[in-house]
Structures are given as structure tokens and as C-alpha cells.
């Protein structure tokens, strides 16, 4: 069974991603990245991305991920803060520790596509 199936698929992951973005928007460091962003569209896209990381049917396109972030000048520190926020969000959503770690590793594998100059 994939983590996608274990945690209820798209319908269950979507509210977790919404909570994650609420937390990102509350961050003094990360919130400004989203000032001019269509959040509904971004949350839908991110739900698909996280679903894919969890083994769901959504495909993760590394080229698109890279292109979407390179103009933002995301720093390593900002990426790490995002990881901490995601960790706390998943824990609060009831993800088991080993599953939180699996997601953390999958996100870390994408660091070079998001962080400027990585």
C-alpha cells in the first residue's frame, strides 16, 4: 500500500496541504513568496505534487518544478524552514513518524530543483 492510499488519497491530502500553506503564509520569512500567487491554483498543484511524493497517480515533473522556482531566489534556509513546517503539518495531521520521514526524504531530494544555485 502506498502512503497515498494509506492516508486517504487526494481528498484527505488536500486539507493537509491547505493547512501547510496556512502555516507557510504565517511565516515571516516564507509568506512573502506567496504575495502575488493564486493560492487556490497553487494548493491544487501542490496537492498533486505531495500526492505524487506519497506514491499517488500524479506525476512529478522535475523540469516544471525547477522552472517554477528559479526566478524566486529561494535560499537553502528558506527551503529548510519549509521542510520544518511540512514536518509539523504532517505530524499534526496524524502521519506516522516513519511516513513523515519518508516524505521529508522525498522533499529533500527536490532541494536542488527549488533552491537557487543549489
N, C-alpha and C positions, 0 to 999 in steps of 0.2 A: 504494500500500500504506500502510495506517495504521501508526502506531507500535505500536498494539496488536497487529497482525499481525506486524510486524517483530520484536517481542520475545517472541513465542510465546503471546500470548493470556493468558487468566485463569490457566492452570496455571503459567506462567512468571512472571507478575506477582505472584502470591500470595506466593511466597517472598521476593521483593524487598520487599514490604510488611511481611512478618514481620520481616525484618532492619531495616527502617526503624523499626518500633515497638520492637524491642530497643534500638536506639540512642536513641530518644526516652525510653524508660524509664530509661536510664542517665544521662540529663541531669538535673543537679541542679535546673535551672530548669523543665524541662518534665515530668519524671517525675511530680511530684505531681498533675498534671492527670488522671492515669490511676489514681489510688489506688483508687477505688471503681468502676472500669469493668470490664465483661465484655469482656476483651480478645479472646476468640475472636470474639465478635459484632462488635466494633469493627474487627478486622483484616479480617473478611469484608466489612463495609461499605466500609472504606477501599480494599480491593482493587477493589471495584466502582467506587468513585469514581475511583481512579487509572486504571483500565481505560477509563472514560469520557473522562478527560482525554487519553488516548492514542488516542482515536478508536474505542474498542470499543463494543459494543452497549449498554452500561449507560448509563442516563440519569442526568444530574447534576441534582438538584433543588435550586436555589438557596434556596428557602424553607426546606426541611428543613435545609440546611447552616447557614443563618442561625439558625434556631430551636435547633439542637443546640449552638451555640457561645455565644450571647449571655449565658447565665447564668454562663459560665466566666470572664468578665472577662479574656480573652486580650489581652495587650498587643502593641503593634507589635514590641517587642524579642523577645518570645516567638515571634511569627509569623516573624520574620526568622531566629531560631535554627532553627526548624522547617525553613525553606527551606534553610538550610545543611546540616542533617542529611540532608534529602532529596537534595540535590545530591550529597553524598558517597556516599550509599547507591546512587544511580543510577550514578555513576562506577564504584564498586566492583563493581556488577552488570554492567558492560560496556556500558552505554549510550554511544553515540557523543556527542561534545561538543555537536553541533547538536541532538541529541534531548534531552539534559539541559537545554539552554537552552529548547527548546520546552515542556518540562514546567514549567520554572521560570516561564515567562511565563504559562502556564495557571493555575498555582497563585497567582501574584501577582494575577491577575485576580479571584481569590476573596477577597483580603485583606479587603475591606470587609464581607464576609459573616461573617468569623471574628473580626476584631479588634473589641473593644468600643469603641464610639464612633467607629469609622472612617467 
